[in-house]
Amino acid sequence: MKKILLLSCAILSLFACKKGSGNNAQDASLSAITVYNPLAHSLNIQQFQFSNGLLATYSDKTIDTFSIGVNWESRTYVFNYGVANNLPNSVTFLDTAQEDGSVNATQQQSISLVYDNNNRLILDSVVGTYSGEPEPKWFYDYSADSVIFSFSPAPGTRPGNPDGFLVETGGNLGAADGWTYSYSSVANPLKNNSLAKTFAPFFYAGLIGVYIQSNALPVDFISDNLPSGYVDVNGNSTTFVWTKDSKGRVSGGTANNMYWYASAINGPVTITYTYQ
């Protein structure tokens, strides 16, 4: 569908990690993350809804604050859980856009999720809306603290060459497809061991990965800490500075050089965290 805003490359990614137990105490209290770039006239709002400790809904809405008609695009993911293992067996995806004051584009998909014997996601597949329609698939393979993922645009044999890889180092994302990351001492409020060791890879391939880009921050349920910076494959460096509230939780921060490829919009980006 037509994009209404200039989209940036995803800056971090998710993957399944070593087995752990329990959730981070903050995982259900974070309700929203906003990212505002005044030079790009872009406001992104990510919202999280949990039910009985399980992620029920995730939404990512980007608003063009410059347009008179308030143009925006919203992507909502509803996770549908099975009864046996508290894992989602499918996801309902709705993509809606508004231009010139009226909603004029909507896309809805159903995505099935398949797990291995260790409850790790090994396949997510778009369910075809029409008979005979191709069903794109993401495959996931695991090796120690790494996950390798491959994309198949249609039914058939498994792709021979992987589309990406992720490596965990010391509880945080260490490298992904040539990108390297450094971390602050500020705790990541999305840290959630239950998600990290099961279906966290979906948030890389399915939401902010190499085929779908976003103005949002990464949905990082795996890392213990928030990043202090990253360096991409071309040597471009982005840095983050974080602030805390009276309870010691991250309340916001500033990202610098996030839009290195477009100097006209490459100013400080403001990040805000909202809790229930």
DRENDO-1510 file (C-alpha; in Angstrom, 1 decimal, always signed):
<recs>
REC; n; res; u; v; w
REC; 1; MET; +0.0; +0.0; +0.0 .
REC; 2; LYS; +1.1; +3.6; -0.5 .
REC; 3; LYS; +3.2; +4.9; +2.3 .
REC; 4; ILE; +2.3; +8.4; +3.5 .
REC; 5; LEU; +5.6; +9.2; +5.2 .
REC; 6; LEU; +9.3; +8.9; +4.7 .
REC; 7; LEU; +10.2; +5.7; +6.5 .
REC; 8; SER; +13.5; +5.0; +8.2 .
REC; 9; CYS; +15.4; +1.8; +8.4 .
REC; 10; ALA; +14.8; -0.3; +11.5 .
REC; 11; ILE; +17.6; +0.2; +13.9 .
REC; 12; LEU; +17.4; -2.9; +16.1 .
REC; 13; SER; +16.0; -6.4; +15.9 .
REC; 14; LEU; +14.7; -9.2; +18.0 .
REC; 15; PHE; +15.5; -12.9; +18.4 .
REC; 16; ALA; +15.0; -15.9; +20.6 .
REC; 17; CYS; +17.6; -16.3; +23.3 .
REC; 18; LYS; +18.7; -18.8; +25.9 .
REC; 19; LYS; +16.0; -20.2; +28.0 .
REC; 20; GLY; +15.1; -18.2; +31.1 .
REC; 21; SER; +12.2; -18.1; +33.5 .
REC; 22; GLY; +9.7; -15.4; +34.4 .
REC; 23; ASN; +8.9; -12.0; +33.1 .
REC; 24; ASN; +10.5; -8.6; +33.8 .
REC; 25; ALA; +8.4; -6.9; +36.4 .
REC; 26; GLN; +7.9; -3.9; +34.0 .
REC; 27; ASP; +6.8; -5.8; +30.9 .
REC; 28; ALA; +3.0; -5.1; +31.3 .
REC; 29; SER; +3.3; -1.6; +32.8 .
REC; 30; LEU; +4.7; +0.2; +29.7 .
REC; 31; SER; +1.7; +1.4; +27.6 .
REC; 32; ALA; +3.3; +3.5; +24.9 .
REC; 33; ILE; +6.4; +4.8; +23.3 .
REC; 34; THR; +6.4; +8.0; +21.2 .
REC; 35; VAL; +9.1; +9.1; +18.8 .
REC; 36; TYR; +8.9; +12.7; +17.5 .
REC; 37; ASN; +11.1; +14.1; +14.7 .
REC; 38; PRO; +10.2; +17.8; +14.3 .
REC; 39; LEU; +12.3; +18.3; +11.2 .
REC; 40; ALA; +10.5; +15.4; +9.4 .
REC; 41; HIS; +7.1; +16.4; +10.9 .
REC; 42; SER; +6.8; +12.8; +12.0 .
REC; 43; LEU; +5.2; +11.5; +15.2 .
REC; 44; ASN; +5.2; +7.8; +15.9 .
REC; 45; ILE; +3.1; +6.1; +18.6 .
REC; 46; GLN; +3.6; +2.5; +19.7 .
REC; 47; GLN; +1.1; +1.0; +22.1 .
REC; 48; PHE; +1.1; -2.2; +24.0 .
REC; 49; GLN; -1.8; -4.0; +25.6 .
REC; 50; PHE; -1.4; -7.0; +27.9 .
REC; 51; SER; -4.0; -9.4; +29.3 .
REC; 52; ASN; -3.2; -11.7; +32.2 .
REC; 53; GLY; +0.5; -11.1; +31.5 .
REC; 54; LEU; +0.2; -12.0; +27.8 .
REC; 55; LEU; +0.7; -9.6; +25.0 .
REC; 56; ALA; -2.7; -9.1; +23.4 .
REC; 57; THR; -2.3; -6.2; +21.0 .
REC; 58; TYR; +0.6; -4.2; +19.5 .
REC; 59; SER; +0.0; -1.1; +17.4 .
REC; 60; ASP; +2.4; +1.3; +15.5 .
REC; 61; LYS; +0.9; +4.6; +14.2 .
REC; 62; THR; +2.9; +7.2; +12.3 .
REC; 63; ILE; +1.3; +10.7; +11.9 .
REC; 64; ASP; +2.4; +13.4; +9.4 .
REC; 65; THR; +2.1; +16.4; +11.7 .
REC; 66; PHE; +2.7; +18.9; +8.8 .
REC; 67; SER; -0.3; +18.0; +6.7 .
REC; 68; ILE; -3.5; +19.9; +7.1 .
REC; 69; GLY; -5.6; +16.8; +6.7 .
REC; 70; VAL; -3.6; +14.9; +9.4 .
REC; 71; ASN; -2.3; +12.0; +7.3 .
REC; 72; TRP; -1.4; +8.9; +9.2 .
REC; 73; GLU; -0.7; +5.1; +8.8 .
REC; 74; SER; -1.6; +2.6; +11.5 .
REC; 75; ARG; -0.6; -1.0; +11.8 .
REC; 76; THR; -2.3; -3.2; +14.5 .
REC; 77; TYR; -1.4; -6.7; +15.5 .
REC; 78; VAL; -3.8; -8.8; +17.6 .
REC; 79; PHE; -2.3; -12.0; +19.0 .
REC; 80; ASN; -4.6; -15.0; +19.3 .
REC; 81; TYR; -3.6; -17.5; +21.9 .
REC; 82; GLY; -4.0; -21.3; +22.1 .
REC; 83; VAL; -5.1; -23.0; +25.3 .
REC; 84; ALA; -2.2; -25.4; +25.8 .
REC; 85; ASN; +1.0; -23.4; +26.2 .
REC; 86; ASN; +0.0; -19.7; +26.4 .
REC; 87; LEU; +1.5; -19.0; +23.0 .
REC; 88; PRO; -0.2; -17.2; +20.1 .
REC; 89; ASN; -1.0; -19.5; +17.3 .
REC; 90; SER; -2.1; -16.8; +15.0 .
REC; 91; VAL; -1.9; -13.0; +14.5 .
REC; 92; THR; -4.5; -10.7; +12.9 .
REC; 93; PHE; -2.9; -7.8; +11.1 .
REC; 94; LEU; -4.7; -4.6; +10.1 .
REC; 95; ASP; -3.0; -1.8; +8.1 .
REC; 96; THR; -5.0; +1.4; +7.8 .
REC; 97; ALA; -4.0; +4.7; +6.2 .
REC; 98; GLN; -5.6; +8.1; +6.1 .
REC; 99; GLU; -4.8; +10.8; +3.5 .
REC; 100; ASP; -6.5; +14.2; +3.0 .
REC; 101; GLY; -8.8; +13.6; +6.0 .
REC; 102; SER; -10.4; +10.3; +4.9 .
REC; 103; VAL; -9.4; +6.7; +5.4 .
REC; 104; ASN; -8.7; +5.4; +1.9 .
REC; 105; ALA; -6.6; +2.2; +2.3 .
REC; 106; THR; -7.0; -0.8; +4.5 .
REC; 107; GLN; -5.3; -4.1; +4.4 .
REC; 108; GLN; -6.1; -7.1; +6.7 .
REC; 109; GLN; -4.2; -10.4; +6.9 .
REC; 110; SER; -4.1; -13.4; +9.1 .
REC; 111; ILE; -0.7; -14.9; +10.1 .
REC; 112; SER; -0.2; -18.4; +11.5 .
REC; 113; LEU; +2.6; -19.2; +13.9 .
REC; 114; VAL; +4.3; -22.6; +14.3 .
REC; 115; TYR; +6.7; -23.6; +17.1 .
REC; 116; ASP; +9.3; -26.4; +17.7 .
REC; 117; ASN; +9.4; -28.7; +20.7 .
REC; 118; ASN; +11.1; -26.0; +22.8 .
REC; 119; ASN; +8.3; -23.5; +22.1 .
REC; 120; ARG; +10.5; -21.4; +19.8 .
REC; 121; LEU; +9.0; -19.8; +16.7 .
REC; 122; ILE; +10.1; -21.7; +13.6 .
REC; 123; LEU; +7.6; -20.4; +11.0 .
REC; 124; ASP; +5.2; -17.6; +10.5 .
REC; 125; SER; +3.0; -17.7; +7.4 .
REC; 126; VAL; +0.5; -15.3; +5.9 .
REC; 127; VAL; -2.8; -17.0; +5.3 .
REC; 128; GLY; -4.0; -16.4; +1.7 .
REC; 129; THR; -7.2; -14.5; +1.4 .
REC; 130; TYR; -8.2; -16.0; -1.9 .
REC; 131; SER; -7.8; -19.6; -3.1 .
REC; 132; GLY; -4.5; -20.2; -4.8 .
REC; 133; GLU; -3.0; -16.9; -3.5 .
REC; 134; PRO; +0.7; -17.1; -2.6 .
REC; 135; GLU; +1.4; -17.4; +1.1 .
REC; 136; PRO; +4.6; -15.6; +2.1 .
REC; 137; LYS; +6.6; -17.4; +4.9 .
REC; 138; TRP; +9.4; -16.6; +7.3 .
REC; 139; PHE; +11.5; -19.5; +8.5 .
REC; 140; TYR; +13.6; -19.4; +11.7 .
REC; 141; ASP; +16.6; -21.6; +12.7 .
REC; 142; TYR; +18.5; -21.5; +16.0 .
REC; 143; SER; +22.1; -22.1; +16.9 .
REC; 144; ALA; +23.3; -21.4; +20.4 .
REC; 145; ASP; +22.5; -17.6; +21.0 .
REC; 146; SER; +21.8; -16.9; +17.4 .
REC; 147; VAL; +18.8; -17.1; +15.1 .
REC; 148; ILE; +18.9; -17.2; +11.3 .
REC; 149; PHE; +15.8; -16.3; +9.3 .
REC; 150; SER; +14.8; -16.8; +5.7 .
REC; 151; PHE; +11.9; -15.4; +3.6 .
REC; 152; SER; +9.9; -17.2; +1.0 .
REC; 153; PRO; +7.5; -15.0; -1.0 .
REC; 154; ALA; +5.4; -18.0; -2.1 .
REC; 155; PRO; +4.8; -21.7; -1.4 .
REC; 156; GLY; +7.5; -24.1; -2.4 .
REC; 157; THR; +10.9; -25.2; -1.2 .
REC; 158; ARG; +12.7; -23.5; +1.7 .
REC; 159; PRO; +15.0; -20.6; +0.6 .
REC; 160; GLY; +18.6; -21.7; +0.3 .
REC; 161; ASN; +20.2; -18.5; +1.5 .
REC; 162; PRO; +19.2; -16.7; +4.7 .
REC; 163; ASP; +17.9; -13.2; +4.7 .
REC; 164; GLY; +19.5; -12.2; +8.0 .
REC; 165; PHE; +21.0; -13.3; +11.3 .
REC; 166; LEU; +21.0; -12.1; +14.9 .
REC; 167; VAL; +23.5; -12.7; +17.7 .
REC; 168; GLU; +23.0; -12.2; +21.4 .
REC; 169; THR; +25.9; -11.0; +23.6 .
REC; 170; GLY; +25.7; -10.6; +27.4 .
REC; 171; GLY; +21.9; -10.3; +27.5 .
REC; 172; ASN; +21.6; -7.8; +24.7 .
REC; 173; LEU; +21.7; -7.7; +20.9 .
REC; 174; GLY; +25.3; -7.8; +19.9 .
REC; 175; ALA; +25.2; -7.9; +16.1 .
REC; 176; ALA; +22.7; -8.2; +13.3 .
REC; 177; ASP; +23.5; -8.3; +9.6 .
REC; 178; GLY; +26.7; -6.3; +10.0 .
REC; 179; TRP; +25.2; -3.8; +12.5 .
REC; 180; THR; +26.9; -3.5; +15.9 .
REC; 181; TYR; +25.3; -2.2; +19.1 .
REC; 182; SER; +26.5; -0.7; +22.4 .
REC; 183; TYR; +24.3; -0.5; +25.5 .
REC; 184; SER; +23.6; +1.9; +28.4 .
REC; 185; SER; +23.0; +1.0; +32.0 .
REC; 186; VAL; +19.3; +2.0; +31.7 .
REC; 187; ALA; +16.9; -1.0; +32.0 .
REC; 188; ASN; +14.8; -1.9; +29.0 .
REC; 189; PRO; +11.1; -1.6; +30.1 .
REC; 190; LEU; +10.1; -4.1; +27.4 .
REC; 191; LYS; +12.3; -6.9; +28.7 .
REC; 192; ASN; +10.2; -10.0; +28.8 .
REC; 193; ASN; +11.9; -13.5; +29.1 .
REC; 194; SER; +8.7; -15.4; +28.2 .
REC; 195; LEU; +8.4; -13.6; +24.8 .
REC; 196; ALA; +12.1; -13.5; +24.2 .
REC; 197; LYS; +12.5; -17.3; +24.3 .
REC; 198; THR; +9.3; -18.1; +22.3 .
REC; 199; PHE; +7.9; -15.8; +19.5 .
REC; 200; ALA; +10.2; -12.7; +19.8 .
REC; 201; PRO; +11.7; -13.3; +16.3 .
REC; 202; PHE; +8.3; -12.4; +14.8 .
REC; 203; PHE; +8.9; -8.8; +15.8 .
REC; 204; TYR; +12.0; -8.7; +13.5 .
REC; 205; ALA; +10.7; -10.3; +10.4 .
REC; 206; GLY; +7.1; -9.4; +10.8 .
REC; 207; LEU; +7.2; -5.8; +12.0 .
REC; 208; ILE; +10.3; -3.8; +11.7 .
REC; 209; GLY; +12.5; -6.1; +9.6 .
REC; 210; VAL; +14.2; -5.9; +6.2 .
REC; 211; TYR; +10.9; -5.8; +4.2 .
REC; 212; ILE; +8.8; -3.6; +6.4 .
REC; 213; GLN; +10.4; -0.4; +7.7 .
REC; 214; SER; +9.2; +1.9; +10.4 .
REC; 215; ASN; +9.7; +5.3; +12.1 .
REC; 216; ALA; +9.2; +3.5; +15.5 .
REC; 217; LEU; +11.8; +2.2; +18.0 .
REC; 218; PRO; +12.3; -1.5; +17.9 .
REC; 219; VAL; +10.0; -3.7; +19.8 .
REC; 220; ASP; +12.8; -5.2; +21.9 .
REC; 221; PHE; +11.5; -7.8; +24.4 .
REC; 222; ILE; +15.0; -9.5; +24.6 .
REC; 223; SER; +17.7; -6.9; +25.6 .
REC; 224; ASP; +18.3; -6.2; +29.3 .
REC; 225; ASN; +19.2; -2.6; +28.6 .
REC; 226; LEU; +18.4; +0.3; +26.3 .
REC; 227; PRO; +21.0; +1.1; +23.6 .
REC; 228; SER; +23.6; +3.8; +23.9 .
REC; 229; GLY; +24.3; +3.6; +20.2 .
REC; 230; TYR; +24.7; +1.6; +17.1 .
REC; 231; VAL; +26.9; +1.6; +14.0 .
REC; 232; ASP; +25.5; +0.4; +10.7 .
REC; 233; VAL; +27.2; -1.5; +7.9 .
REC; 234; ASN; +28.4; +1.8; +6.3 .
REC; 235; GLY; +30.0; +3.1; +9.5 .
REC; 236; ASN; +27.2; +5.6; +10.3 .
REC; 237; SER; +26.8; +6.0; +14.1 .
REC; 238; THR; +23.6; +6.8; +16.0 .
REC; 239; THR; +23.6; +7.7; +19.7 .
REC; 240; PHE; +21.0; +7.7; +22.5 .
REC; 241; VAL; +20.8; +9.6; +25.8 .
REC; 242; TRP; +18.2; +8.5; +28.3 .
REC; 243; THR; +16.4; +10.1; +31.3 .
REC; 244; LYS; +14.6; +8.5; +34.2 .
REC; 245; ASP; +11.5; +9.3; +36.3 .
REC; 246; SER; +11.2; +9.4; +40.1 .
REC; 247; LYS; +10.7; +5.6; +40.1 .
REC; 248; GLY; +13.9; +4.9; +38.3 .
REC; 249; ARG; +12.2; +3.9; +35.0 .
REC; 250; VAL; +13.2; +5.4; +31.7 .
REC; 251; SER; +10.9; +8.3; +30.9 .
REC; 252; GLY; +12.4; +9.4; +27.6 .
REC; 253; GLY; +15.5; +10.3; +25.7 .
REC; 254; THR; +17.1; +11.8; +22.6 .
REC; 255; ALA; +18.4; +10.1; +19.5 .
REC; 256; ASN; +21.1; +11.8; +17.4 .
REC; 257; ASN; +22.1; +11.1; +13.8 .
REC; 258; MET; +19.2; +8.6; +13.3 .
REC; 259; TYR; +18.5; +10.0; +9.8 .
REC; 260; TRP; +22.1; +10.3; +8.6 .
REC; 261; TYR; +21.0; +9.6; +5.0 .
REC; 262; ALA; +18.7; +12.8; +4.8 .
REC; 263; SER; +20.4; +15.9; +6.2 .
REC; 264; ALA; +17.2; +18.0; +6.0 .
REC; 265; ILE; +15.5; +15.9; +8.7 .
REC; 266; ASN; +18.6; +14.7; +10.6 .
REC; 267; GLY; +18.1; +16.6; +13.8 .
REC; 268; PRO; +17.5; +15.4; +17.4 .
REC; 269; VAL; +14.7; +12.9; +17.8 .
REC; 270; THR; +12.6; +13.0; +21.0 .
REC; 271; ILE; +11.5; +9.7; +22.7 .
REC; 272; THR; +8.9; +9.5; +25.4 .
REC; 273; TYR; +7.8; +6.4; +27.5 .
REC; 274; THR; +4.3; +6.3; +29.0 .
REC; 275; TYR; +3.3; +3.8; +31.8 .
REC; 276; GLN; +0.0; +2.6; +33.1 .
</recs>
